[in-house]
């Protein structure tokens, strides 16, 4: 037991001696052999600041909060971001535009934190600074930061280094050349237009489009569609909701699904890229816009107009080229953007997309008079030829409505009034199907006319022309381009005759 204890003590002492030997002698020797000696910090020139890893900052780090302005000059021109009275940054002479916050952040970091990759040794510095793209005649890119206290820093940016991993740069007034990283490519050296959001329309939200007013479209210099927002008071809507009324063209009802789709597009409508903005458009006359961007302000290929929150928006489009690209001028953002027709498909929507599926769809309470004329080569239940030429006057509304045939008498009794409401349903049931076929004019024959006078005094005259065994071209106040089914028109003629002779009308199933 004693021998065992002595062995343990001896081994413990030996381990302690070896540990001291390792940490005191061997470990320091090994580190000295394997570790790289710490690099000596470079000698700084006046104005330079030592950054991380002994890399040189061309000047002290300037953060956004301490910046008053950043002026940039490059091959695309000169622009300035400045701090406004609202403490936000704006682009000088382009105050209307919306810019990329990410782009500004990138510019602030690139210009304010000039941590160089290296500074060229004086021994290798070429006296001809054109070698670096920094000569007097090279017109290098540059930027100037003005701090809140008025201090300025100007940096010139020259050529890419041979490896493409950075740019030769100089601090103005200092005889030294630095290599700065390639972040300049997307900031100082970028076209200002890449920093501008190519917004075209003042944004419309799902909760605000009920306040949108003066919505209209011109195509090829002519009024195409105009939609007016009527308040609940103006329309008498019991649900308190406003209504959208198509005022151009006259006599058509608006397809609300199309209008809603338009509003959804205007929620964030923008082009693919900004090509000109602000001061670049000052003095640009109509001829220049037409020549350079094919935008015709006098007779626009397509013009969209609306007002919201007292802001008027006008967007004028050029005609698309063979690739579907076009230019669009926005009055609210004072810019021109390039946009592909795939992102503005509504420019190709015809009237068919805007008008309701029903030829006539008015509230009976708003109608003052209905005139119907039409004939068919068939006999009615009394054995007489069907030849309708009659009118009905309507007074009052809802349950108190009074309908007088040919404007005479005290009005229909309850049964006849119920019959007349069925006739009105037949009128409402005539549906628009599509554009009239090419060459419809050759065979068309008028078979019915219907004139409706509204309580407001507005007159709508519908004329139907059969041009085949199934289709009728029709006009509204003398203008038209669509067809409906002939059988629906003939059904109205028969039922108008039934109303006059006292036969019962079943609006859904009879002919």
PyMOL commands that set and color helices and strands:
alter all, ss='L'
color gray80, all
select helices_A, chain A and resi 2-34+52-54+64-66+101-112+122-124+129-132+182-186+192-195+209-211+232-235+256-266+278-281+286-293+341-343+345-348+351-354+364-366+398-400+414-428+440-442+486-501
alter helices_A, ss='H'
color red, helices_A
select strands_A, chain A and resi 49-50+56-57+67-74+77-83+89-91+98-99+118-119+141-147+152-160+167-171+178-180+196-197+213-219+222-230+243-248+273-277+302-308+311-317+325-330+335-340+367-379+385-395+402-405+432-435+445-454+459-466+471-476+479-485
alter strands_A, ss='S'
color yellow, strands_A
deselect
rebuild
show_as cartoon
